[in-house]
């Protein structure tokens, strides 16, 4: 057997094995795609089942969260109103004299009441 025939035979064996490997890879890719599709469909079905089974609980939780948020906003609004009211009362508590040259004001503003 000549070297050319040996090289040709080795090349043919390499092509045959490459073709087998490519076929095997295509089969793996096909099976992977099928498994992926099946898992996607199953996941979608499971998710729909979950949402259907827990829809009432999720709705209650959402309603509870909205009610709590509403109550917190109401409490915050009341606190702000109380703070505004207290600030207005403090502002009106101290009255500044209208006229600094008021004669009677000097009498009441003296430092000592001892005569």
HUHU-V142669 format. One record per residue. RES is the residue in one letter. NEAR is the number of other ideal C-beta (glycine too) atoms within 10 Angstrom. D_CENTER is the distance of its C-alpha to the mean C-alpha in whole Angstrom. Layout:
RES/NEAR/D_CENTER + RES/NEAR/D_CENTER
//
This chain:
X/6/75 + X/7/74 + X/7/71 + X/8/70 + X/9/70 + X/10/68 + X/10/65 + X/11/65 + X/11/65 + X/10/62 + X/10/60 + X/10/61 + X/10/59 + X/10/56 + X/10/56 + X/10/56 + X/10/54 + X/10/51 + X/10/51 + X/10/51 + X/10/48 + X/10/46 + X/10/47 + X/10/45 + X/10/42 + X/10/42 + X/10/42 + X/10/39 + X/10/37 + X/10/38 + X/10/38 + X/10/34 + X/10/33 + X/10/35 + X/10/33 + X/10/29 + X/10/30 + X/10/31 + X/10/28 + X/10/26 + X/10/28 + X/10/27 + X/10/23 + X/10/23 + X/10/26 + X/10/24 + X/10/21 + X/10/22 + X/10/24 + X/11/21 + X/10/20 + X/9/23 + X/10/24 + X/11/21 + X/10/20 + X/9/22 + X/9/20 + X/12/17 + X/10/18 + X/10/19 + X/11/16 + X/10/15 + X/10/18 + X/10/18 + X/10/14 + X/10/16 + X/10/19 + X/10/18 + X/10/16 + X/10/19 + X/10/21 + X/10/19 + X/10/20 + X/10/24 + X/10/24 + X/10/23 + X/10/25 + X/10/28 + X/10/28 + X/10/28 + X/10/31 + X/10/33 + X/10/32 + X/10/33 + X/10/36 + X/10/37 + X/10/37 + X/10/39 + X/9/42 + X/9/42 + X/8/43 + X/8/45 + X/7/47 + X/6/49 + X/6/51 + X/5/53 + X/10/56 + X/7/57 + X/7/60 + X/9/61 + X/7/65 + X/12/65 + X/7/68 + X/7/67 + X/12/64 + X/10/65 + X/8/67 + X/9/64 + X/10/62 + X/9/65 + X/5/64 + X/5/66 + X/6/68 + X/5/71 + X/4/74
//
